[in-house]
Amino acid sequence: MKFWNKLSIKIQFTCISILFSSIIIIVTEFINFERFIYSEIKHFKNTITIQANLLADFIAPSLLFKDLQGAKTSLEKLAVNKNFLQAIIYDNNNKGFIRYSPYNLDDLSQKLNSSKINLVEDKINFKLFTPLIFYIQIPIKHKSNIFGSLYIELTNASFVSTMQKYLFNTILLNILVLILISFLIVILLNYILKPIIFLANKVKEVTSSQDYSIRIKDESSKEISTLFQIFNILFQDIDKLTKNLKEKVLVKSNELKHTQDILLESDKMSLLGNLVSGIAHEVNTPLGNALVGSSIINKECNKIQKSLETNTLKYSELNNSIDVLQKTSVLLNTTLVYASNLVKGFKEISVDQRTDELRNFFLISYLKEIFLTNNNKLKKIPVSVRIKYISNTDTDTDTDIKLKSFPGIVAQIFNNLIQNSIIHGFENIQKQAKINITIFVKNDNLIVHYYDNGKGIKENIINNIFEPFITTKRSEGSCGLGLNIIHNLVFKKLKGSIKVISKINQGSKFILTFPINLHDNLSSKSKTKILKKETQNIYDI
C-alpha cells in the first residue's frame, strides 16, 4: 500500500483502467468461449448421431440379405469423416458381419464367427484439449425389426485442434485489444490530467523554491481555469505575506544581531547573564508564536499540495486554507511587532561597551585567576580543577606560556565554559566532578583542551551546539547563547577555531585553537624552531 501511495495519479489511474479493462475482456471472452464450446460439442454430437443413424438405415438391407458388397459400399462413405477410425456391423447373434477402417476392410463372418461382443450404451466423452477415442453403437432396424447393430469408433482430434486454434487466436486478439485500449487510456489520461499535473508541478515548484511570484497561465478548460485563477490569487496573497514577513524578520534579525554584538563586547558576565536571561524569558513567547504561525502556513501549503496530488482538492477546503493563512499572517504581524518592542526595551538597559586591549599576559596565571573568581560556584558541587601545560622546548624551565592577545575575551570564553559545566554538565552529578584543562603549543598556535566529566551533550543537538538559542533548559531560564558567544569570540576576536567532542554520561571536551601572538609578525627563527624536549607542568586548584 505504501508503494501504491507513492505512485502518481496518472500511473494509478492507468493501472486501474487497464486492470478493469482486462477483467472485462477476460470475463466476456470466457463466457463467449464457453458458449462456443457448448455449441460445437452439441453440433459434433448431433452430426455423429445423424450420420450413424443414416448409415444404419443404408446398411439394413445389406445385413438382411447378407450383401457384403453393399455393406462395404455403404461403409466406405465414412471415409469423408476425418474423425472416423473404424466401424463394425454385427448380426442379431452378435457375430461380426463386416469391419471397415480407412485403411482396412475385412469380412468378419469367418474370423469373428464365434466371437461375442456385448452391446453397450452410446457414449461420447469430451476433454477440450485432450484427443480421445469414443464410440457409438446403434441398432440396425427395418420396419421396427432389429437385424443387428452398428458399432463406430471415432476420435475428437480435429475438434481439439480446432479448439486450440480458436483459443490461441482469441488470446492473441484480446492481447492486441488490451494493448490498443491501454494506448488509448494513456492518450486520454494525458489529455485529461495534463493541466492538473501541470498545476501540481507548479505548486511543487513554488513550495520548493518559495518563489510565490510565479503565476500559472490560464490555458485549460473552464473548471481547470477557475482552479488556476484561485491558485494565482493564493500565490499572490502568500507572496505578499512572505515579503512582509521576510522584511520584518530581517529587521528583527538585525536588531537581535546588534543586541548579540553588545553582549559579546560586554566584560561584565553577571550583567550579560541577566540580560540574556531576560531576552530568553520575554522574547520566548512571541518567538514561539511566530514559529507556530510559520508551522501553520507550512502545514496548510502541504495540505493543499497533497490534495492536488491526490486530486481531492475541494473549493471549501481551499477557502478554509486561505482563511487560516490570512489569520495566521495577522498573528505573525502582531507577534513580531511585540518582539520588536521587547528588543528595543532591552537595548535601553544594555551596558556600555568597552574595547578590550591587546596586550601580553601569562595564560596559566590568568586561568588560575578566572577559576578563583568562580570558586564559590565550584565549591558548591564541588569540582576538582586541574590545569596541565605540555611544553615543547629545549629546556624544562617554562612553567607558563606568554600570549599576546585579548585577556578580556579569554576570560569571557572560559567563564562561559565554566558556567556551561556547572549548569549543564554537573547537574545532579553522582561522582566526583572534574574540570581538566590541557594546553599545547603547535605551529605558533595555542591548543587548549577544556574537559569536564559531566553528563555530556545529547546527540540530537551536538551538531548545532554553537548555534544561537540552542539549549535543553529553556524552561529553567536558559536562552542558549553561551556556546554561541564562545564560538563568535574565538572566531572573530581570537582568529581561531573551536570544536566539541562529547558522549552521554562521559563528559564533554572543547578544543580551542588560536594564535599565541595575535596581530604580531613572527620571526623566521621562531617559525622554524626545532622542538627537542617535552615537559609537563600540572597545576591543581
Secondary structure, DSSP 8 states (H G I E B T S, - for coil): -HHHHHS-HHHHHHHHHHHHHHHHHHHHHHHHHHHHHHHHHHHHHHHHHHHHHHHHHHHHHHHHTT-HHHHHHHHGGGGG-TTEEEEEEEETT--EEEEEETTEEEEHHHHTTT--------B----TTS--EEEEEEEEEETTEEEEEEEEEEE-HHHHHHHHHHHHHHHHHHHHHHHHHHHHHHHHHHHHHHHHHHHHHHHHHHHHHT-TT------S-HHHHHHHHHHHHHHHHHHHHHHHHHHHHHHHHHHHHHHHHHHHH---HHHHHHHHHHHHHHHHHHHHHHHHHHHHHHHHHHHHHHHHHTT---HHHHHHHHHHHHHHHHHHHHHHHHHHHHHHHHHHH---------EEEEHHHHHHHHHHHTHHHHHTTTEEEEEEEEEEESSS---S-EEEE-HHHHHHHHHHHHHHIIIIITTT--S-EEEEEEEEEETTEEEEEEEE-SS---HHHHTTTTSTT--S-GGGT--S-HHHHHHHIIIIIS--EEEEEEETTTEEEEEEEEESBTT----HHHHT----EEEEEEEE-
